[in-house]
Amino acid sequence: MKKILHIISVFSTVALLFAGCKKDKPAPQPEPDEPRPIAGFTVARTDSVDFLSYQFTSTSINYKDILWQFGDDSTSAEKAPKHRYAFDGLYHVTLTARNSQGYSAAREIILNVADPNFDRTKVGESYFATIGGTLTVSRDNGGGPNANEGSLKVVDGDPNTKFFQSGFSGDLVMKYELKTPAVAGAYTHDICK
């Protein structure tokens, strides 16, 4: 029995020596950080007549992918996309640049899309207020034309009120009949987006 224990202890010692002599694998070197992206861009109207069309050009550096968000629920991954807005208004345009390690940078501007040939201060008198008339709509607010958000808010002259008609499906027709005939020089409106 003593001999067996001696053989086992010698075998265990040899096994420990071999196990201890194994070379450790070198630790993996961390991947060096890429330069962080810097987002930037230029924007220009593409046509002096079509004020809704714009050329966007990225001036970003140190990026692999870019994403444009034009503020009207449309996007692009091109470096220099052209974009046409459906309506005038203020749009938050954002460009995000991302490198291959997941670092990103963004640049945002507020773009005022407006007709340069239309001067709201030179529209003239409001016939709603000076001549008066009757407004009719094909479907009104559930509370009627005099409700908080009824159809008469369209012609009340207050920019802080609104007409709300739920379940809108594109079939609403509005008609305003002036008390006396007049030639209108312009019509302006604001829409909810």
N, C-alpha and C positions, 0 to 999 in steps of 0.2 A: 504494500500500500504506500509505503514511504517512497518507493521508486516511482510509482505512478504520479504522486503529487509533485515530485521533483521534475518529471518529464512535462507535466502540465505547466508548472511555473516557468520552465525554460521556454516552452512553446509560447506562453503568454508574453514573456519578455521579448522574444524575437518578433512576435506580431506587433507589439507596441513600438519597437525600434523601427520596423518597416513603416508603420503607420505614421510615426513621428518624422520620418525622413522624407515624406512626400513633399514636393514643392507646392507651395500655395500658388493659386492662379493670381495673376496681377488683377487688382481691382480695375473695373472698367473706368476709363477716363470720361468725365462729364463732357457732353457736347458743348462746344463754346457757343455763347450767345451770339446770335446774329445782330446786326445793328437794328435798333428799334425803328419802325416805320414812322414817317412824318407825312401827314395828310395835308394836301393843298390842292387848289384848283382855281381855274379862271372860268368866267361865264360871259357870254356875249350874245346879243340879239343877232340872229342870222339874217334878218331881212328888215329893211326900214319900213316896209308896209305891213308885214305879218308880225305883229308885236307879240304873238303867242309862241313863237319858235325861238329856241335858244341852242347855242353850242356850248357844251360843257367840256373842259379839258383838264385832265388830272396833271398836277405838277408834283404829285407825291413821290417820295423816294423810299428805298429800302423795303419794298413790299413785294408780295407774290400775287395776292388777289386784292381786287377793289370791288366795292359795292356802292352804287349811287342810289339814293332815295330822293326822289324829286318833290316830295311833299304832296303829291296827288295820288298816292297809292301805286305809283309805278316805279320800277327799278331798272338798273342796267349794270352789267359787269364789264362794259367796254371802257377803254382808256379815255376816249373822246366821243361820247355819245351826243347825238342831236335829240332834242326833246321838244315836243309841242304840247302846250297846255290847252285844255278845252275851254277854260274860263280865265278872266283876269282875276287878280287877287294876290294875297300874300302867301308865299309858299316857303316852308322850311326845307331847304335842300341840304342833304348830308352826304358826304363822301367818307367811307370807312376804308382804310388801307390795313391789310393784315400780312404779316410775314409768315414763313413756313413753320415757325415755332409757336404760332398762336398769338403773338403780341400784335396789338392793333392801335391805331390812332384814328381820330375822326375830326373832320372840319365841317362846321355848319354855318350857313348864312340864311338870312331871310330875303327871298327874292320877291320884289314888287313887280308883278306882271301887270302892266297897265298900258293902255293906248296912249302914246305920247301926243297924238293929235286931238285928244278929247280933253277939254278943260271944263271940269264940273262947275267951276265958278261962273262960266259963261253960258249956262244952259238956258237961263231965262226963268220966267215965272212958273210956278207950279199951278197947272190948271185944276188940279184936285182941290186946291185951296181957293183960287181966285174965281174960277167959273163954277166949280161944283158939278155934281152929277150923280149918277147911280151906278153902283158896283153890283154885279151879279156874278155868282160862281156856280159851277155845275154841282159841286159838293162842298158843304161848309163844315166847319168845326162842329163836333158833337154838341157843344153848348150854344150853337147858333152864331150869327154874324156879330152880335154884341158881346160875346164871351171874352174872357181874358186873352185868348188867342184866336178870336173869331176873324172872319174875312175882312171886316171893316178896319182892322189894323194895317191892312195893305195901303190904305189911303188916308191914314190919320196924321201923316206928316211927322211922326215921332220915330226916329231911327232905333229907339230902344224897345219898341214893341214888335210883335211878329204874328203872322198868321200860321196856325198849325192845323193841318188836316191829316189825321192818322190813316194808315192803310193806303198811302199814296201809291198809285200804280201807273202814273204817267197819263192819266185821263182827265186831269183837272183843267177846266176851261174857265178863264176869268174874262169879264167884259166890263169896261167902264164907258158909260155913255154920258158925254158932257151935256150940260143944260143947253148950251148954245154951241154951234159949230166953231171949231178953231183948228189951225194948223199947228201941229206939235213939231218943235225943232229937234227934240231928242226924247228918249225914254231911258231912264236908269232904273236899275233894280239890284237888290242884294239877294243872294241865294244862300241857303244853309248848306254846308258841306259836311 
